[in-house]
Amino acid sequence: MSQPIWKTVCNEQDLVTNSGVVVWLDGAQVALFYLPDAQDQTLYAIDNHDPESGANVIGRGLIGSIKGDLVVAAPIYKQHYRLQDGQCLEEPNQRLRVWPVRLNGGVVEVGVG
């Protein structure tokens, strides 16, 4: 697997603790979730488009935990998507795209390619 190309999408200060913000990445809306108290990973990048409703709303979803998995609840129909891999817990055939993401010197970078 090739190394991602890292693209700066925002500054660390633009993130909202325990919530989502949405950024543009190559024409796609990406929801960033910043969870500084999480044990394994503190930053997640997941598709902002909710396939069930057709709306770009995932970044407005509530963060929670189901059976030890960090999830975001889609605001309209309340499906739960794992932040780690985008898998919908209620609909096994639905999955949101996820991107590698990191904090690097005060900026947020998302990996593409």
C-alpha positions in Angstrom: 0.0 0.0 0.0 1.4 3.4 -0.9 1.9 6.2 1.5 -0.9 8.9 1.4 -0.3 12.4 0.2 -1.1 14.7 3.1 -3.2 17.7 2.4 -3.8 20.5 4.9 -7.5 21.1 5.4 -7.7 23.4 8.5 -5.8 24.6 11.6 -6.0 22.6 14.9 -7.7 25.6 16.5 -10.6 25.2 14.0 -11.5 21.8 15.5 -14.3 21.6 18.1 -13.6 19.3 21.0 -15.9 16.2 21.1 -17.8 17.5 18.0 -17.6 17.6 14.2 -16.5 20.2 11.7 -16.7 19.9 7.9 -13.9 20.7 5.5 -13.5 20.5 1.7 -11.1 18.0 0.3 -10.7 17.7 -3.4 -14.4 18.5 -4.0 -15.6 16.2 -1.2 -17.1 17.2 2.2 -15.2 15.5 5.0 -16.4 15.5 8.6 -13.6 15.8 11.2 -14.2 14.6 14.7 -11.8 15.7 17.4 -11.9 13.5 20.6 -8.8 14.6 22.6 -9.7 12.3 25.6 -10.1 9.1 23.4 -7.5 6.4 24.3 -6.5 5.1 20.8 -7.1 7.8 18.3 -8.1 11.5 18.8 -9.0 12.6 15.3 -11.2 11.0 12.7 -12.0 12.0 9.1 -15.2 10.5 7.6 -17.5 11.2 4.7 -20.0 14.0 5.5 -22.7 12.6 3.1 -25.4 10.5 4.8 -26.4 7.8 2.3 -29.7 7.1 4.0 -31.1 10.7 3.8 -28.9 11.9 0.9 -28.0 15.0 3.0 -24.5 16.3 3.9 -25.0 16.1 7.6 -22.7 13.6 9.3 -20.5 16.4 10.7 -23.6 17.5 12.7 -24.1 14.1 14.3 -23.7 13.2 17.9 -20.7 11.2 19.1 -21.1 8.2 21.3 -20.0 4.7 22.0 -21.7 1.4 21.2 -20.2 -1.9 22.4 -16.8 -0.1 22.8 -16.8 1.4 19.3 -16.8 5.2 18.9 -19.7 6.1 16.6 -21.4 9.1 15.1 -25.2 9.1 14.9 -26.5 10.5 11.6 -28.8 13.5 12.5 -31.8 12.6 10.3 -32.5 8.8 10.6 -30.0 8.1 13.5 -28.0 5.3 11.9 -24.7 4.8 13.8 -21.4 4.8 11.8 -18.2 3.7 13.4 -15.6 6.5 13.2 -12.8 4.0 12.8 -14.0 2.4 9.5 -17.3 4.1 8.5 -19.3 0.9 8.9 -23.0 1.4 9.6 -24.1 -0.7 12.6 -27.7 -0.9 11.5 -27.2 -1.5 7.8 -24.3 -3.9 7.1 -24.2 -2.9 3.4 -23.7 0.8 4.2 -20.3 2.2 4.9 -19.0 5.8 4.8 -15.6 6.6 3.4 -12.9 7.3 5.9 -9.5 9.0 5.4 -6.3 8.9 7.4 -5.9 12.1 9.3 -3.3 13.6 11.6 -2.3 16.7 13.5 1.0 18.1 12.2 2.5 21.2 13.7 -0.8 22.9 14.5 -2.5 22.0 11.2 -4.9 19.1 10.4 -3.8 17.0 7.4 -5.9 14.4 5.6 -4.3 11.7 3.6 -5.3 11.1 0.0 -4.1 8.7 -2.7 
